[in-house]
Amino acid sequence: MLIQPVGRKEFEQRTFPHAYDVLIYTDGNHYYAKDAHGHVICVDSSTSCIQEAVDYLANGGTVLIRNGIYLVKQPIIMRPRVNIVGSNRSDFDGLKGVILYKSFTGPDPNNDFLIDFNPNTQTDYWRIENVQLRLASGYSGGGIRIRASRYGVVDGINVIGFNGDSVRFERGATGTMTYDNVVQNSLIYGAGNGIAFIAPDNSARYNYIDVSAASQNYSAIYINADSTEVMGNHLMSGGKAPLIVINSASFIRIINNYIDNGLDGVDIYNGKAVTIVGNFFHLFQHTAIYMYGASEVVVKGNIFAYSSQQSPGYSDIIMENATTKVAIIGNIFIPTANSTRSAVREVSGDYNIVMENIIRTGYTTAPVETSGTYTINANNIYS
């Protein structure tokens, strides 16, 4: 059998199987970028040649980054139809994979991200995959800010140690649109918000988000935009921060998440048309779901297990400030004995429904407390 010689491009594609248009690699001292024909387009730069590779692909393409540590000293600005892909999925401790270190702090820490988008240019159909973003010691800022973007995907990345938002969806300039982007299959651990939704119609799916290093002012998921979907995520904060905060937003879907060990589980402030279905709530300092001035909320098919364990006097679900038109149906409530006040407590509200739930005994005041004239509390099973 004859063995055919292997050309440069074929060798690269066999060794690093992702198709690419620009290859970035380091020898530990310098950073290089080569196109698919082997032509060198960059040696060293303030972004370790990543920005030069992105800009080189004016018509789109894939930037493949080999394993290694890359120091980034200014924001990387994405372009339409450009993919940034690591050659292997990074591990949490940073010993393997592609690690991009944010080694700069901009003049405004709230507008300072490792990967960013031009707010004046519509940037669609892009992908960021298999890379780890980290904050270098002594610096501040966030991980990725997505704006003026549609149909983008963040998939299988790690965002570790940022004190700003790890991922932020934001509106761009007038005339641009930010929607139908997704963060999925990723690990986020930081001291700011895990994912902040400030632009509508985006989603977070199947991520692990831990904001144990954050203060009470941050959350794993912060939503201030309509039509946001949060599905299949594992969220935790070590009891220090609320896990999901919905602030004056409508048409929100919280589905099939594991919501664990937070200050609160879901806080809804003046939200409307919120669906909370199929989630597992576990172990909170205060309450699993807190509604303040909310309306048209569906809470269905969830499990609340020892939800208000840490602070006596709190209830699993609390409704305040004229919360109305809430349907709490078909859930399972398991209290922490001698600690949780009630499964559902309506402090201020009306026209709410608490029906056909399974509520275990052990609440210190009553399983369900209502105050509204027209609130319905019926057909619950107490065991």
N, C-alpha and C positions, 0 to 999 in steps of 0.2 A: 504494500500500500504506500502510495506516495504521500509525503507530508508537505503540504503547501506552506510556503513562507507566509508569515503574518506581518502585515503592514502596521505602521504606527497607530493609525486610527482604530483598526480592528483590535490590536492589543489593548488599547485603552478601554475599548468597549467591553472586552472580555473581562478585564481586571476590575473595571468599575462599570457594572452592567447597565446603569442608567444611560439612556441616550442623552447627549449633551451637545451644546453649540460652543460653550466656553468651559474650560476646565480650570479650576483654581486649586493650587496646592502650595505647601510650604515645606522647606527642608529644615525648619526650626530656626533659621536665621533670616530668611527672606521669603517673600510672598510672590507668587507668579500666577499669571493668567495666560492661557493659550487657547486659541480657537481650535475647532475640530480638525483643522489641517496642520496643527502643530506650530502655527505662527504665534510668537510671543506678542501679546498686546499690552502687558503691564508687568513691571517688576517693582514691587513695593509701592505702597501709597497709604494715605491716611485711613483707608478702609480695607487694607490688606488686599487690594485689587478687586474687591467685590463690586464697588460702584462702577469701576471701569468696565467690568464684565457686563453689568446690567446696561450701561449706556451703549456698549458695543452692539447690543441686540436691538437695534432700532425698530425692527419689524417683529420682534418677539423671539423667544427661544428659551433654552434651558441652561442655566448656570449650575454646573455640578461642582461641589466643593469636597475635596478629599478630607479624610480625618485629620484633625490637628486643631491647634489653638490659634485663633485669628484676632488680633487687636484691632478694634474699630474706634477711630478717634474723631469721627464725624458721622452724622446720620447717613444711612443708606436709603436712597430714594428709589422706590419701585417704579417700574415702567409697565405699560400695558403689555399683556401677553408674555411676560417674562416669568419664568419659574426659577426659584432658588432652592436647590435640592442638596441635602447632605448625602454622602455616599453610604452612610449607615445611620441607624437610629441612635441618638446619643443616650447615654445612661445618666442617672440622676447625679452621681457623685463626680461627674465631669472627667473621668479617667479615660473615656473612650468617645469616639464620635467626632462630630464637627462642633466646636465651641467658639461662638463669637462673643468676645468680651467688649462691653460698652466701656470705653476708656476715655470718656469725656463727660463734661457737664455743661449744658448750654446756659444762656443767661436767664432763662425762665424754666425752672424745674417742672412746671406743669405743662410745658410744651416742648419736651425734651425726650426723644425716643430713639432707640437704636435703629429700628427700621421705620421709615415714615413714607408718606405719600404726599405729593404736591397737591394742595387744596384747590388749585386752579386748573388742574389737568385731569380729565376723566381717565382713570386707570382701571381697566377691566380685564377679566380672564387671566388671572395670575395665580401662582401657587408658591407657598413657602412650606418646605417639607424636610423632616429628618435633620433639623439643626437644633442646637442648644444655644439659647441666648442667656448671657449672664452679665451681672453688673460687677465691674471691677472694683476693688476696694478703694474707698475714698471718693467715689463718684456717686451721682444720683440720677434719677430719671426713670423712664418707663421702657417697656420692651418694644411693642409694635403699635403704631397708630394707623388705623385704616380709615381713609376718608377719600371722597370723590372716587369711589370704587364700586364696581358691581361684579358679581360672579367670581369672587376671589375665594381661595381656600387656604387655610392654615391647618396643616395636617401632620400629626405625629411629631410635634416639636416639644422641647422643654424650655420654659421661661422661668429662670431661677434668680431670686434674690433682689428683685427690683423694688425700690421704695416708691415709685410711681405706679400707674396702672400697668399691669403686665401686658394686657391687650386692651385696646380702646377703639371702639367704633364711633366715628364722629362725622358730622356733616362737613362737606367741603364748601367752596365758595358758591355764590349764586350761579345757577346754570349747571352745576354738577349734581350728581346723585350718588348716594351711598346705600345700597341695598343688595340683598341676596348674596351676602358673604357669610362664611361659616368658619368657626374654629372647632376642630374636632380631633379626638384621639390624642390629646396633648396633656402634658403635665405642667401645672403652674404652681409655683410656690414663691410668695413674696410678701412684702410689707405694705403694699398698696392694694387697690382693688384688683381682684383676679382678672375679670373681664368687665369692662364698663361699656354699656350700650347707650350712646348719646345720639345715634342715628337709627331710624326705624328699619324693620324688615330684615334683620340679621339674626344669626342663631349660634348657639353653643351646644355641641353634642358630644357625649361620651368622653368628657375630659375629667381629669383628677385635679381639683383646685384646693389648695391648702393655704389659708391666709392666717395661720397661727402666729406669724410674726407681725400682723397688722394690729392697729388700734381699733377702738370701737367706731371710729369715723369711716372705716372702710368695710368692704364686704367681698365675698367670693364672686358674687354676681351683682352688679349695680345696673338698674334699668331705668332710664329716663327717656325712653323712646318707644313708640307704639309698635305693635306687631312683632314682638320679640319672642323667640322660641328658646327654651332651655330644656334640653331633653337628655336623659341617660347619663348625667354627670354625677360624680362623687364629690361632695362639697364638705369642707370642714374648716374650723378655725380655732380649735382648742378652747372653745368657750369664750374667746376674746372679742369676736365681731359677729354681727348678723351675717347670715350666709347669702340670702337673697334680699335685696332692697328694691322695691318697685315704687318709684316716685312720680306721681302724676302721669302715668302711662296707661294705655288701653290696649286691649286685644293681646294679652300676654298669655303664653302657654308654658306652664311649669309641669313637665310630664316625666314620670318614671325616673326620678333622681333619688340618690341616696343622700339625704340631708342630715348631717351628723355633727354633733358636738360644737354648737355655736352659741353665741349670746342669745340670738333668736334664730328661727329657721327661715321664715319668709315674713318680711315687713312690707305692708302695702299702705302707702300714704296717698290718699285721694286717687287711687287707681280704679279703673273701670274695665269690665269685661275681662276678668282674669280667670283662667282655668288652671286649677291645681289638681292633677289627677295621677294616681298610681305611684305616688312617692312614698318613701320610707323615712319618717322623721324620728330622730333618736337623740336624746341627751342634750338638753339646752339649759343654759343658766336661767333664762326667763321663760319664753313661750315659743311654741312651734310656729304658729301663724298669728301675727298681730295685724289687725285691720283698723285703720284710722281714716274715717271719712270715705271708705271704699264702697263700691256698689257693683252689682251684677257679677259677683264672684261665685264660681262653682268649686267646691272642695269635695271630691268624690274618689272613693276607692283607695284612700291612703291608709297607711298604718302609722299610728302615733305610739311609739314604744318608749315609756319612761321619759316622756318629752320634757317635762318641767322638773327634772330631778334635783337640780342644784339649789334652787331658790324657793323656799316654801311660800305659798300664797299666790303663785302664778298658775294660770290655766293653760291647757294645751292650745286652745284657740280663744283669742280675745277680740271682741268687736267694740270699738269706741267711736265717739264723735259722729253720731248719726250714720253709722254704717248700715246700708240697706240692700235688700234684694240679694242676700247671700244664701246659697243652697249648700248645706253640709249634709251629704247623703252617702250612705254605704261605706263609711269608714270604720276602722277598728281603733279603739282607744284603750291603752294599757297604762294605768297610772303608776306613779311611784308612791308606795304606801306612806301615809302620814306626811306627804310633801305637796302633791299637786292639788290645787283647790278644786278644779272642775275640768271636765273634758271641753266644754264650750261655755264661755261666759260672755253674754251680751250686756255690756255696760251701758251703751247708748246706741240704739238702733231700732229698726222696725222692718216689718215685711220680710223677715228672714225665715229660713226653714232649717230645722234640725230633725232629720228623719231617717229611720232605717239604718242607724249606726249600731255597731256592737260596742258596748261600753262596759269594761270590767269594773267591778267594785273596788273601792279603796280611795276615792276622792274625798277630801276632807270637808268640803261644804256640800256639794250636790253634783251629780253627774252633768247636769245641764242647768245653767242659770240664764233666764231670759228677762227682759225688761220691756220689750215692745208690745204694744197692744195687739198687733196683728201678726206677731211672730208665731210660727207653728213649731211645736215640740211634740213629736208623735212617733209611735211605732218603732222606738228604739228598743234594742234588746240589752238588758242589764244582766250581767253574769258574774 
